[in-house]
Amino acid sequence: MMTISNDPWHFPRTELAKQILGMFETGLASSLTFLPRAEWEKEFLRKDIAPLAGQLGWRVFYFSFLDAGLHSEGAVCKSS
């Protein structure tokens, strides 16, 4: 994942990311699903939420069906 400092065009939304991840710290949430439609939403997930969550010791999984194209079947999980 790209770090925030490597992208001169990224506008960090650190406080918003902290608020969202704070829901996990307080026990208000146990999972979170974003359905990004715009590029800024994907950037927020990849460049703000994911790095902060990783620093907190959480496992982060990001998958884009749009980026996977025709090969998305079975890419997330495949039952035997």
Gaussian input, Z-matrix of N, CA and C with variables (Angstrom, degrees):
# hf/3-21g

backbone

0 1
 N
 C     1     B1
 C     2     B2     1     A1
 N     3     B3     2     A2     1     D1
 C     4     B4     3     A3     2     D2
 C     5     B5     4     A4     3     D3
 N     6     B6     5     A5     4     D4
 C     7     B7     6     A6     5     D5
 C     8     B8     7     A7     6     D6
 N     9     B9     8     A8     7     D7
 C    10    B10     9     A9     8     D8
 C    11    B11    10    A10     9     D9
 N    12    B12    11    A11    10    D10
 C    13    B13    12    A12    11    D11
 C    14    B14    13    A13    12    D12
 N    15    B15    14    A14    13    D13
 C    16    B16    15    A15    14    D14
 C    17    B17    16    A16    15    D15
 N    18    B18    17    A17    16    D16
 C    19    B19    18    A18    17    D17
 C    20    B20    19    A19    18    D18
 N    21    B21    20    A20    19    D19
 C    22    B22    21    A21    20    D20
 C    23    B23    22    A22    21    D21
 N    24    B24    23    A23    22    D22
 C    25    B25    24    A24    23    D23
 C    26    B26    25    A25    24    D24
 N    27    B27    26    A26    25    D25
 C    28    B28    27    A27    26    D26
 C    29    B29    28    A28    27    D27
 N    30    B30    29    A29    28    D28
 C    31    B31    30    A30    29    D29
 C    32    B32    31    A31    30    D30
 N    33    B33    32    A32    31    D31
 C    34    B34    33    A33    32    D32
 C    35    B35    34    A34    33    D33
 N    36    B36    35    A35    34    D34
 C    37    B37    36    A36    35    D35
 C    38    B38    37    A37    36    D36
 N    39    B39    38    A38    37    D37
 C    40    B40    39    A39    38    D38
 C    41    B41    40    A40    39    D39
 N    42    B42    41    A41    40    D40
 C    43    B43    42    A42    41    D41
 C    44    B44    43    A43    42    D42
 N    45    B45    44    A44    43    D43
 C    46    B46    45    A45    44    D44
 C    47    B47    46    A46    45    D45
 N    48    B48    47    A47    46    D46
 C    49    B49    48    A48    47    D47
 C    50    B50    49    A49    48    D48
 N    51    B51    50    A50    49    D49
 C    52    B52    51    A51    50    D50
 C    53    B53    52    A52    51    D51
 N    54    B54    53    A53    52    D52
 C    55    B55    54    A54    53    D53
 C    56    B56    55    A55    54    D54
 N    57    B57    56    A56    55    D55
 C    58    B58    57    A57    56    D56
 C    59    B59    58    A58    57    D57
 N    60    B60    59    A59    58    D58
 C    61    B61    60    A60    59    D59
 C    62    B62    61    A61    60    D60
 N    63    B63    62    A62    61    D61
 C    64    B64    63    A63    62    D62
 C    65    B65    64    A64    63    D63
 N    66    B66    65    A65    64    D64
 C    67    B67    66    A66    65    D65
 C    68    B68    67    A67    66    D66
 N    69    B69    68    A68    67    D67
 C    70    B70    69    A69    68    D68
 C    71    B71    70    A70    69    D69
 N    72    B72    71    A71    70    D70
 C    73    B73    72    A72    71    D71
 C    74    B74    73    A73    72    D72
 N    75    B75    74    A74    73    D73
 C    76    B76    75    A75    74    D74
 C    77    B77    76    A76    75    D75
 N    78    B78    77    A77    76    D76
 C    79    B79    78    A78    77    D77
 C    80    B80    79    A79    78    D78
 N    81    B81    80    A80    79    D79
 C    82    B82    81    A81    80    D80
 C    83    B83    82    A82    81    D81
 N    84    B84    83    A83    82    D82
 C    85    B85    84    A84    83    D83
 C    86    B86    85    A85    84    D84
 N    87    B87    86    A86    85    D85
 C    88    B88    87    A87    86    D86
 C    89    B89    88    A88    87    D87
 N    90    B90    89    A89    88    D88
 C    91    B91    90    A90    89    D89
 C    92    B92    91    A91    90    D90
 N    93    B93    92    A92    91    D91
 C    94    B94    93    A93    92    D92
 C    95    B95    94    A94    93    D93
 N    96    B96    95    A95    94    D94
 C    97    B97    96    A96    95    D95
 C    98    B98    97    A97    96    D96
 N    99    B99    98    A98    97    D97
 C   100   B100    99    A99    98    D98
 C   101   B101   100   A100    99    D99
 N   102   B102   101   A101   100   D100
 C   103   B103   102   A102   101   D101
 C   104   B104   103   A103   102   D102
 N   105   B105   104   A104   103   D103
 C   106   B106   105   A105   104   D104
 C   107   B107   106   A106   105   D105
 N   108   B108   107   A107   106   D106
 C   109   B109   108   A108   107   D107
 C   110   B110   109   A109   108   D108
 N   111   B111   110   A110   109   D109
 C   112   B112   111   A111   110   D110
 C   113   B113   112   A112   111   D111
 N   114   B114   113   A113   112   D112
 C   115   B115   114   A114   113   D113
 C   116   B116   115   A115   114   D114
 N   117   B117   116   A116   115   D115
 C   118   B118   117   A117   116   D116
 C   119   B119   118   A118   117   D117
 N   120   B120   119   A119   118   D118
 C   121   B121   120   A120   119   D119
 C   122   B122   121   A121   120   D120
 N   123   B123   122   A122   121   D121
 C   124   B124   123   A123   122   D122
 C   125   B125   124   A124   123   D123
 N   126   B126   125   A125   124   D124
 C   127   B127   126   A126   125   D125
 C   128   B128   127   A127   126   D126
 N   129   B129   128   A128   127   D127
 C   130   B130   129   A129   128   D128
 C   131   B131   130   A130   129   D129
 N   132   B132   131   A131   130   D130
 C   133   B133   132   A132   131   D131
 C   134   B134   133   A133   132   D132
 N   135   B135   134   A134   133   D133
 C   136   B136   135   A135   134   D134
 C   137   B137   136   A136   135   D135
 N   138   B138   137   A137   136   D136
 C   139   B139   138   A138   137   D137
 C   140   B140   139   A139   138   D138
 N   141   B141   140   A140   139   D139
 C   142   B142   141   A141   140   D140
 C   143   B143   142   A142   141   D141
 N   144   B144   143   A143   142   D142
 C   145   B145   144   A144   143   D143
 C   146   B146   145   A145   144   D144
 N   147   B147   146   A146   145   D145
 C   148   B148   147   A147   146   D146
 C   149   B149   148   A148   147   D147
 N   150   B150   149   A149   148   D148
 C   151   B151   150   A150   149   D149
 C   152   B152   151   A151   150   D150
 N   153   B153   152   A152   151   D151
 C   154   B154   153   A153   152   D152
 C   155   B155   154   A154   153   D153
 N   156   B156   155   A155   154   D154
 C   157   B157   156   A156   155   D155
 C   158   B158   157   A157   156   D156
 N   159   B159   158   A158   157   D157
 C   160   B160   159   A159   158   D158
 C   161   B161   160   A160   159   D159
 N   162   B162   161   A161   160   D160
 C   163   B163   162   A162   161   D161
 C   164   B164   163   A163   162   D162
 N   165   B165   164   A164   163   D163
 C   166   B166   165   A165   164   D164
 C   167   B167   166   A166   165   D165
 N   168   B168   167   A167   166   D166
 C   169   B169   168   A168   167   D167
 C   170   B170   169   A169   168   D168
 N   171   B171   170   A170   169   D169
 C   172   B172   171   A171   170   D170
 C   173   B173   172   A172   171   D171
 N   174   B174   173   A173   172   D172
 C   175   B175   174   A174   173   D173
 C   176   B176   175   A175   174   D174
 N   177   B177   176   A176   175   D175
 C   178   B178   177   A177   176   D176
 C   179   B179   178   A178   177   D177
 N   180   B180   179   A179   178   D178
 C   181   B181   180   A180   179   D179
 C   182   B182   181   A181   180   D180
 N   183   B183   182   A182   181   D181
 C   184   B184   183   A183   182   D182
 C   185   B185   184   A184   183   D183
 N   186   B186   185   A185   184   D184
 C   187   B187   186   A186   185   D185
 C   188   B188   187   A187   186   D186
 N   189   B189   188   A188   187   D187
 C   190   B190   189   A189   188   D188
 C   191   B191   190   A190   189   D189
 N   192   B192   191   A191   190   D190
 C   193   B193   192   A192   191   D191
 C   194   B194   193   A193   192   D192
 N   195   B195   194   A194   193   D193
 C   196   B196   195   A195   194   D194
 C   197   B197   196   A196   195   D195
 N   198   B198   197   A197   196   D196
 C   199   B199   198   A198   197   D197
 C   200   B200   199   A199   198   D198
 N   201   B201   200   A200   199   D199
 C   202   B202   201   A201   200   D200
 C   203   B203   202   A202   201   D201
 N   204   B204   203   A203   202   D202
 C   205   B205   204   A204   203   D203
 C   206   B206   205   A205   204   D204
 N   207   B207   206   A206   205   D205
 C   208   B208   207   A207   206   D206
 C   209   B209   208   A208   207   D207
 N   210   B210   209   A209   208   D208
 C   211   B211   210   A210   209   D209
 C   212   B212   211   A211   210   D210
 N   213   B213   212   A212   211   D211
 C   214   B214   213   A213   212   D212
 C   215   B215   214   A214   213   D213
 N   216   B216   215   A215   214   D214
 C   217   B217   216   A216   215   D215
 C   218   B218   217   A217   216   D216
 N   219   B219   218   A218   217   D217
 C   220   B220   219   A219   218   D218
 C   221   B221   220   A220   219   D219
 N   222   B222   221   A221   220   D220
 C   223   B223   222   A222   221   D221
 C   224   B224   223   A223   222   D222
 N   225   B225   224   A224   223   D223
 C   226   B226   225   A225   224   D224
 C   227   B227   226   A226   225   D225
 N   228   B228   227   A227   226   D226
 C   229   B229   228   A228   227   D227
 C   230   B230   229   A229   228   D228
 N   231   B231   230   A230   229   D229
 C   232   B232   231   A231   230   D230
 C   233   B233   232   A232   231   D231
 N   234   B234   233   A233   232   D232
 C   235   B235   234   A234   233   D233
 C   236   B236   235   A235   234   D234
 N   237   B237   236   A236   235   D235
 C   238   B238   237   A237   236   D236
 C   239   B239   238   A238   237   D237

   B1=1.4321
   B2=1.5218
   B3=1.3032
   B4=1.4440
   B5=1.5333
   B6=1.3068
   B7=1.4530
   B8=1.5140
   B9=1.2968
   B10=1.4647
   B11=1.5205
   B12=1.3303
   B13=1.4571
   B14=1.5321
   B15=1.3367
   B16=1.4576
   B17=1.5210
   B18=1.3032
   B19=1.4610
   B20=1.5286
   B21=1.3354
   B22=1.4624
   B23=1.5314
   B24=1.3241
   B25=1.4599
   B26=1.5199
   B27=1.3208
   B28=1.4678
   B29=1.5221
   B30=1.3265
   B31=1.4636
   B32=1.5151
   B33=1.3316
   B34=1.4632
   B35=1.5284
   B36=1.3024
   B37=1.4657
   B38=1.5305
   B39=1.3181
   B40=1.4546
   B41=1.5197
   B42=1.3241
   B43=1.4647
   B44=1.5266
   B45=1.3149
   B46=1.4608
   B47=1.5275
   B48=1.3267
   B49=1.4670
   B50=1.5268
   B51=1.3333
   B52=1.4687
   B53=1.5242
   B54=1.3312
   B55=1.4671
   B56=1.5284
   B57=1.3110
   B58=1.4671
   B59=1.5222
   B60=1.3270
   B61=1.4596
   B62=1.5267
   B63=1.3291
   B64=1.4565
   B65=1.5218
   B66=1.3252
   B67=1.4666
   B68=1.5245
   B69=1.3275
   B70=1.4620
   B71=1.5280
   B72=1.3286
   B73=1.4614
   B74=1.5290
   B75=1.3306
   B76=1.4654
   B77=1.5201
   B78=1.3226
   B79=1.4582
   B80=1.5141
   B81=1.3224
   B82=1.4657
   B83=1.5272
   B84=1.3340
   B85=1.4676
   B86=1.5207
   B87=1.3350
   B88=1.4573
   B89=1.5268
   B90=1.3213
   B91=1.4601
   B92=1.5186
   B93=1.3102
   B94=1.4570
   B95=1.5206
   B96=1.2994
   B97=1.4534
   B98=1.5151
   B99=1.3196
   B100=1.4583
   B101=1.5156
   B102=1.2876
   B103=1.4589
   B104=1.5236
   B105=1.3364
   B106=1.4646
   B107=1.5200
   B108=1.3020
   B109=1.4584
   B110=1.5176
   B111=1.3205
   B112=1.4614
   B113=1.5293
   B114=1.3067
   B115=1.4663
   B116=1.5266
   B117=1.3334
   B118=1.4709
   B119=1.5215
   B120=1.3218
   B121=1.4644
   B122=1.5201
   B123=1.3433
   B124=1.4611
   B125=1.5267
   B126=1.3270
   B127=1.4623
   B128=1.5190
   B129=1.3232
   B130=1.4648
   B131=1.5266
   B132=1.3054
   B133=1.4649
   B134=1.5230
   B135=1.3151
   B136=1.4626
   B137=1.5139
   B138=1.3301
   B139=1.4661
   B140=1.5251
   B141=1.3132
   B142=1.4638
   B143=1.5252
   B144=1.3295
   B145=1.4614
   B146=1.5370
   B147=1.3188
   B148=1.4676
   B149=1.5297
   B150=1.3388
   B151=1.4665
   B152=1.5314
   B153=1.3228
   B154=1.4598
   B155=1.5248
   B156=1.3122
   B157=1.4675
   B158=1.5244
   B159=1.3164
   B160=1.4607
   B161=1.5182
   B162=1.3321
   B163=1.4636
   B164=1.5284
   B165=1.3267
   B166=1.4583
   B167=1.5247
   B168=1.3448
   B169=1.4550
   B170=1.5131
   B171=1.3152
   B172=1.4543
   B173=1.5118
   B174=1.3148
   B175=1.4663
   B176=1.5178
   B177=1.3108
   B178=1.4679
   B179=1.5156
   B180=1.3234
   B181=1.4547
   B182=1.5196
   B183=1.3186
   B184=1.4642
   B185=1.5135
   B186=1.3127
   B187=1.4549
   B188=1.5149
   B189=1.3080
   B190=1.4565
   B191=1.5229
   B192=1.3219
   B193=1.4591
   B194=1.5264
   B195=1.3319
   B196=1.4598
   B197=1.5277
   B198=1.3394
   B199=1.4607
   B200=1.5233
   B201=1.3290
   B202=1.4642
   B203=1.5286
   B204=1.3176
   B205=1.4554
   B206=1.5144
   B207=1.3162
   B208=1.4586
   B209=1.5222
   B210=1.3258
   B211=1.4608
   B212=1.5223
   B213=1.3295
   B214=1.4558
   B215=1.5368
   B216=1.3266
   B217=1.4582
   B218=1.5295
   B219=1.2973
   B220=1.4568
   B221=1.5166
   B222=1.3187
   B223=1.4674
   B224=1.5204
   B225=1.3139
   B226=1.4638
   B227=1.5198
   B228=1.3037
   B229=1.4592
   B230=1.5156
   B231=1.2642
   B232=1.4633
   B233=1.5137
   B234=1.3086
   B235=1.4626
   B236=1.5257
   B237=1.3196
   B238=1.4673
   B239=1.4972
   A1=110.55
   A2=116.36
   A3=121.33
   A4=109.59
   A5=116.57
   A6=119.35
   A7=109.76
   A8=115.67
   A9=121.15
   A10=111.49
   A11=117.97
   A12=121.55
   A13=113.09
   A14=118.90
   A15=121.74
   A16=113.70
   A17=118.41
   A18=121.50
   A19=109.89
   A20=117.84
   A21=119.77
   A22=113.65
   A23=117.94
   A24=121.26
   A25=113.33
   A26=117.15
   A27=120.45
   A28=110.97
   A29=116.21
   A30=122.51
   A31=107.13
   A32=118.25
   A33=120.55
   A34=112.29
   A35=114.97
   A36=121.79
   A37=107.83
   A38=115.19
   A39=122.24
   A40=112.23
   A41=117.66
   A42=120.35
   A43=111.54
   A44=117.16
   A45=120.57
   A46=110.33
   A47=116.65
   A48=120.27
   A49=110.45
   A50=117.04
   A51=120.57
   A52=111.04
   A53=117.26
   A54=120.58
   A55=110.82
   A56=116.13
   A57=120.18
   A58=110.33
   A59=116.97
   A60=120.09
   A61=111.45
   A62=117.18
   A63=121.05
   A64=112.24
   A65=117.27
   A66=120.84
   A67=110.88
   A68=117.01
   A69=120.76
   A70=110.87
   A71=115.33
   A72=119.99
   A73=111.40
   A74=116.52
   A75=120.53
   A76=112.88
   A77=116.66
   A78=120.05
   A79=114.22
   A80=117.85
   A81=120.68
   A82=112.55
   A83=116.59
   A84=120.50
   A85=109.20
   A86=115.76
   A87=120.21
   A88=111.73
   A89=117.18
   A90=121.16
   A91=108.39
   A92=115.20
   A93=120.42
   A94=108.51
   A95=116.34
   A96=121.63
   A97=108.47
   A98=116.61
   A99=122.51
   A100=107.18
   A101=116.59
   A102=121.74
   A103=107.84
   A104=116.46
   A105=119.64
   A106=112.68
   A107=114.67
   A108=121.43
   A109=111.49
   A110=116.07
   A111=120.33
   A112=110.24
   A113=115.90
   A114=121.40
   A115=111.66
   A116=118.17
   A117=119.69
   A118=110.99
   A119=117.20
   A120=119.78
   A121=110.52
   A122=116.76
   A123=120.17
   A124=110.12
   A125=116.53
   A126=120.34
   A127=110.98
   A128=117.25
   A129=120.95
   A130=110.22
   A131=116.94
   A132=120.28
   A133=111.75
   A134=116.56
   A135=120.93
   A136=113.53
   A137=117.83
   A138=119.97
   A139=114.21
   A140=117.66
   A141=120.34
   A142=111.68
   A143=116.80
   A144=120.89
   A145=111.27
   A146=118.17
   A147=121.47
   A148=113.41
   A149=119.80
   A150=118.24
   A151=112.88
   A152=117.41
   A153=120.41
   A154=111.22
   A155=116.64
   A156=120.57
   A157=110.45
   A158=117.34
   A159=121.14
   A160=111.69
   A161=117.24
   A162=121.10
   A163=111.22
   A164=116.11
   A165=120.81
   A166=112.28
   A167=116.32
   A168=121.12
   A169=114.48
   A170=117.93
   A171=121.50
   A172=109.78
   A173=115.17
   A174=120.50
   A175=107.81
   A176=114.91
   A177=120.87
   A178=108.71
   A179=115.81
   A180=121.59
   A181=108.10
   A182=116.35
   A183=121.70
   A184=107.60
   A185=115.64
   A186=120.65
   A187=108.68
   A188=116.81
   A189=121.97
   A190=109.47
   A191=115.94
   A192=119.75
   A193=110.83
   A194=116.95
   A195=120.08
   A196=111.11
   A197=116.56
   A198=119.71
   A199=111.78
   A200=117.24
   A201=120.89
   A202=111.63
   A203=117.25
   A204=120.84
   A205=113.18
   A206=116.75
   A207=122.29
   A208=113.09
   A209=117.66
   A210=121.44
   A211=112.73
   A212=117.68
   A213=120.10
   A214=113.33
   A215=117.58
   A216=119.48
   A217=109.97
   A218=116.01
   A219=121.26
   A220=114.47
   A221=117.95
   A222=119.97
   A223=111.87
   A224=117.91
   A225=120.89
   A226=109.42
   A227=117.32
   A228=120.53
   A229=108.26
   A230=113.62
   A231=119.55
   A232=108.07
   A233=116.89
   A234=119.06
   A235=108.99
   A236=115.04
   A237=119.30
   A238=112.24
   D1=141.72
   D2=179.67
   D3=-75.59
   D4=139.16
   D5=176.41
   D6=-83.62
   D7=158.36
   D8=-176.77
   D9=-60.06
   D10=-40.47
   D11=-174.90
   D12=-66.43
   D13=-18.64
   D14=-179.12
   D15=-83.53
   D16=-6.51
   D17=-175.41
   D18=-119.24
   D19=104.11
   D20=-178.10
   D21=-68.45
   D22=-15.22
   D23=-178.63
   D24=-93.03
   D25=-9.92
   D26=-177.15
   D27=-78.07
   D28=130.18
   D29=173.84
   D30=-99.41
   D31=105.61
   D32=-175.93
   D33=-64.78
   D34=135.21
   D35=176.15
   D36=-115.63
   D37=57.80
   D38=-173.48
   D39=-62.51
   D40=-43.94
   D41=-178.36
   D42=-64.51
   D43=-40.79
   D44=177.59
   D45=-64.41
   D46=-42.09
   D47=178.00
   D48=-61.72
   D49=-41.66
   D50=178.52
   D51=-63.51
   D52=-39.24
   D53=178.98
   D54=-64.39
   D55=-44.66
   D56=-179.33
   D57=-64.80
   D58=-47.13
   D59=-179.25
   D60=-70.19
   D61=-22.37
   D62=176.06
   D63=-62.74
   D64=-26.33
   D65=176.72
   D66=-61.37
   D67=-33.04
   D68=178.57
   D69=-75.35
   D70=-38.97
   D71=-179.85
   D72=-63.27
   D73=-36.19
   D74=-177.74
   D75=-88.61
   D76=-9.10
   D77=179.61
   D78=88.09
   D79=7.50
   D80=178.47
   D81=-72.68
   D82=-21.20
   D83=-179.53
   D84=-140.92
   D85=151.10
   D86=176.01
   D87=-120.28
   D88=-12.49
   D89=175.56
   D90=-154.97
   D91=163.24
   D92=-177.18
   D93=-147.60
   D94=132.22
   D95=177.26
   D96=-124.92
   D97=124.76
   D98=174.49
   D99=-107.20
   D100=141.18
   D101=173.53
   D102=-118.37
   D103=77.38
   D104=-174.91
   D105=-67.90
   D106=136.26
   D107=177.49
   D108=-108.73
   D109=-24.87
   D110=-176.24
   D111=-115.96
   D112=160.19
   D113=-178.47
   D114=-61.38
   D115=-37.95
   D116=-178.54
   D117=-64.66
   D118=-30.47
   D119=178.87
   D120=-70.09
   D121=-40.05
   D122=176.58
   D123=-64.65
   D124=-41.02
   D125=178.02
   D126=-62.36
   D127=-40.58
   D128=178.71
   D129=-60.18
   D130=-43.61
   D131=178.99
   D132=-66.04
   D133=-47.00
   D134=-173.17
   D135=-79.56
   D136=-31.25
   D137=-172.28
   D138=-109.45
   D139=-13.33
   D140=179.19
   D141=-117.24
   D142=-57.36
   D143=-177.01
   D144=-67.64
   D145=-52.84
   D146=-173.79
   D147=-60.83
   D148=-47.76
   D149=179.72
   D150=-63.34
   D151=-40.98
   D152=179.25
   D153=-65.78
   D154=-42.55
   D155=178.25
   D156=-62.95
   D157=-39.99
   D158=177.51
   D159=-63.22
   D160=-39.55
   D161=177.48
   D162=-63.88
   D163=-30.03
   D164=179.27
   D165=-82.58
   D166=-1.15
   D167=177.14
   D168=89.12
   D169=14.92
   D170=-179.94
   D171=-93.40
   D172=147.95
   D173=174.40
   D174=-81.25
   D175=136.12
   D176=-177.66
   D177=-119.63
   D178=132.69
   D179=177.62
   D180=-126.64
   D181=123.62
   D182=177.22
   D183=-124.30
   D184=128.44
   D185=177.52
   D186=-141.08
   D187=134.91
   D188=178.67
   D189=-117.31
   D190=115.94
   D191=175.69
   D192=-65.58
   D193=-31.33
   D194=178.92
   D195=-66.66
   D196=-40.46
   D197=179.35
   D198=-71.98
   D199=-30.43
   D200=-177.77
   D201=-75.74
   D202=-26.06
   D203=178.65
   D204=62.09
   D205=-131.93
   D206=-177.02
   D207=-71.80
   D208=-13.84
   D209=-176.50
   D210=-95.50
   D211=16.10
   D212=-176.58
   D213=-77.18
   D214=-20.22
   D215=-179.85
   D216=-64.65
   D217=121.51
   D218=179.12
   D219=80.68
   D220=0.25
   D221=-177.54
   D222=-75.68
   D223=-31.49
   D224=-178.59
   D225=-81.28
   D226=-57.09
   D227=174.00
   D228=-151.89
   D229=144.88
   D230=-176.78
   D231=-127.75
   D232=124.03
   D233=178.30
   D234=-87.17
   D235=148.31
   D236=-177.48
   D237=-88.32

